[in-house]
Amino acid sequence: MSQLGGETRDIDVEGVTVRCHVDGPEDAPPVVLVHGAGPDAAGVSWKKAFPALAGSYRTYALDLPGYGESDPVPQNVAPTTDFYVGVLDVLLDELDLAEVTLVGISKGGGIVLGYTLDRSDRVERLVLVDSFGLGDRVPGGRKTAVAVKTPKLLELSWGAMKKSRKVTKASLGNVVHPENVHEEFVDDVHREIRRPNSGETFFRFAREEMHLSGPRTNYFDRIPDLPVATLFVHGAEDHLIPLELSERAARVAPAADLSTIEQCGHWVTRERPEAFVSRLEEWLEAELTGDARTL
């Protein structure tokens, strides 16, 4: 059984085994959940949302290569957003999925956005949660880009979190609202950090994607061409990826709704899971019944 409930499937993507968690009625509309970077995995970002959504939707949550229970990204492959877009394409083929709702948080948002822009024939609806890829600002600003370029700084910071749950908790408090740093949340993040070889793929991703001149992935100029209904969800107090990026993107997307979650930082799906699931299900129901409206 999956740690999220339901079942697990291991899918081969060009020699890399990718873990997929699956639950929900087999004849229900499919929803695919894609987590973010750092100490993340399906069992972190989607721990609360996955079982809730599986009550009404055929729900899939991926451990991206290099995260959770999936294989690492081969050393001869750059783990860029484009790489993960290709992984998602193969996974949807292997799962025999079409007309899906894609939901991505942070890095996962950039992945599902890039995929939708390239393969809109397979996507019915798109949900971007505190999403990467919406502008020319590196998440966390210039200090992130400097940290990424400073030799071994990421590894040292990760090592400190790996050794100490207290350091993990303090670091988590830098990206989420102070009132949302719950002990279970800290335990889940610390578990991922303590996995063998954890962080290695994230370090490579960060060095490929985060530059002093800006992020490698910036889809903002293509958002006016988004051909599917899109829901932007953003924590009102996200200091890593500012709310204004989702607000700006929602204004130029052809068919978009924006939902702001108050008293919430960057990790909406774990900080305010009930609010997130409620707004997502309300939006999906409106889209599926043709009664779409602004939230």
N, C-alpha and C positions, 0 to 999 in steps of 0.2 A: 504493500500500500504506500502511496505517496505521503510524504511528510505534511502535505497540504490536505490530505484526504483524496479519495478517488484512486486512480491508478497512475503508474508511471510507464512511459515508453522511452526507450533508448533508440535514437535515430542516428544513422550514419550520414555525416555530411562530409564527403570527400576525405574519409579516414578519421574524422573527428566525431566522437560519440557525444551527442547532445541529449540531455535529459529533458523530458517534457512531462509535466503533470497534467492529468486530464480528469475532468469530472463533469457531471451534469447530464440532462436528458440527451440521448443520442440524436433525437430529431429536433432539438432546439437550435435557434440561431447560434452560430459559432462566434466566440469572443476569444481573442488571443492576447495574452498579457506579456509585456516585455519589460524587464526590470532595468535598473540603471547601472552605473559604474561604482567604483570604490568597493566597500565591503557589502555588496548587495548580491542578491540571488532571488529566485522565485520565492523561496521560503522566507525572505525578509520583506520585500516590498509588497508581496501579494498574500501574506499570511492571513490577513483578515478579510480581504476583498474576495479572494478565490472561492472559499466555501460559500460566501454570501451570493456571489454571482452564479455559482453552479446550481443554485436552486431553480433558476429560470433559463439559464443559457448553457450550451455546451462550451465549457470553459477550459482553455489551454494556457498553461504558464510555463515559459521556457527558462531553463538555466542556460544562458548564453555561453558559448565556448570561453573557457577561462574562469568561469564562475560556478558556484554551487557544486552540483554533482556531475557537471559536464567535463569533458576533456579540456586540457589547455589548448591555446592556439599554437600551432607549430612555430618554431623559431624563425622559419624562413617565410612566414606570412605576417604582414603588418596588420594588427588588429584595429583597423580604422572603422569609421562608420560605414564606409562603402563595403568593407569586408562583411560586416554584420548584416547589411541589407541583402547581400548575396546568400548568407546563411539562412535568413528568414525565407527567402524565395524557395530554397531547397526544402526547408522544413514544411512549408505549406504544400509543396508538391507531395512530399512523403506522407503527410497527414491527409492528403486528398481534400484540401479545403479551398473553397472559393466563396466569394461574397461574404467575406469575414468583416467583423469589427475588430480593428487593431487598436490596442491601448498600450501606450508606452509612457514610462516615467523617466525624466531626466535624459540620460544617454539613450534609454529605450525609446523616448519620444523622438529623438533625432533619427533613430533607426526606422521606426514605423512611418515617420514623415517622409524620409527619403524613399522608402519602399513604395508608399502610396503615390508619390510623384512619378515614379518609374513604372509602377504596375497597378494603375488605378482600375484595371479590368478585374482585379481580384478583390478589391476592397470596397465594401459598402459604406462603412462609416469609420471615422478616425477620431481617437481621443488622445490628446496630448496633455500630459500632466507635468507641470513645472519643466517644460521640455527644453532640451538642448537643441541647437540648430536653428534658433529663431532670430539670430542677429549676429553682430560683429563683436560681441563682448565675450571674452573667456569667462566661464563660470567662476565666480569668486574674484574676478577682475585681475588686474596686473600682478597682484601678489601671488595668484595661482600660477600664472605663466612664469614668474621668476622662480617659484618653488620647483616647478617642473624642470626648468633648465639648470637648476643647481644640482651638481652631481651628488647622488646618494641621499638627497634630502627626503625624497618620498619614501625610500626604503627605511631610513632612520625613523621617520614618523610612524610608519606602519609597524616597525619592530617594537616601538614603545607601546603602541596599542595592543599588539599581540601579547606582550608580557604583562600588561596591566589592564584589568577591567576598568579601574578607576580612570585611566588615561582614555580608554575607549569612550567612557561615559562623558568625559569632559569634551572630547573631540566631537561627539555626536551633538552636544549642546551648541556647537558652533554653526550647525546647519539646520537645526530644528528649533521650534519655539521652546523656551525653557520649561514651560508647563507640560510639554509633551514628551519629555525624556523619561519614559516609563521603564521600570526595571526589566520587564519582559523584552522590550524593544532593545535595550542595551545588551541583554543576553544573546539575542538573535544576531545582532551585529558582531558581537565579540566572537560568537561561534564561527561566523564566516571568516573573520580575520585570522582565527587560529587553524583554519584548514591548511594542510600541507600545500606549500607553494602558492598560498593565497597572496593576492596583490600583484603578482608578476605580470599578468595580462593587463591589469589596470595601469601599471607603470608604463608599459609599452603604449597602451592606448593614449594615455595622457601626453606622452612625448610626441606621438604622431599628430595629436589633435590640438594641443594647447600651445600657442605661440605668442610672443610679445606683440606681434602684429595683429593678433586676433585668432579665432578658432579656425581650424581647417574646414569644419562643416558649418555652413551658413546657407540655409535654404530660404531666407527671407524674400529674396527677389522672385522666387518661384511660387510663393504662397498665393498670389492672385490667380494662379493657374490650378489650384487645388480643385479637383473635380468631384469631391465627395463631401457630404455633411461632416463637419468637424466640431468637436467640443474641446475647448481649451479649459483646463482646470488648473488653478494656481493658488498656492499659499500666499495669503496677503502679506506675510512678513518673511518671504523667501529672500535671504541675503546672498544666496549663491547664484541663482538665476532670477533676476528681478521680475516682479509682476508686470512691469511696463512692457516687457518683451512679448508676453502673451496678449496683453491689451492691444499692442500695435499690430501683431499678427492677426488677431481676430477682426480688426477693422478692415484689413485688406483681403482676407479670405472670402471667397464668394458666398459660402453658406456656413456661417460659424456662429456658435454660441460661446459665451465666456462665463465661467462660474468661479468666483473667488471664495476661497475658504478662509474665514477669519480665524485669528489666533492660531496661525499655522505657518511653519517655515517651509523648507524645501521638500520634506518627505510626507506629502499629503496622505498617501495611502496607509501610512502607519501612525501619523500624528492624529489624524481625524478620519479614521476608516469609516465610521458610520455615516458621516456627512458626505464623504466621497462616494460610497456605494449608493446612498440615497439619490444623489444628484445624477450619477451615471445611469442608474436604472430608470429614473424619471425621464432622462433625455433619450435613452434607448427606446423606451416604451412609446414616447411621442414620435420618434423617427419611424418606428416599425408600424405604428398605426396611422401615420400620415398626419399626426396632430402636433407637429413640431412647433416649438415656441421658444422664445428666449427665456433662459432661466433667471 
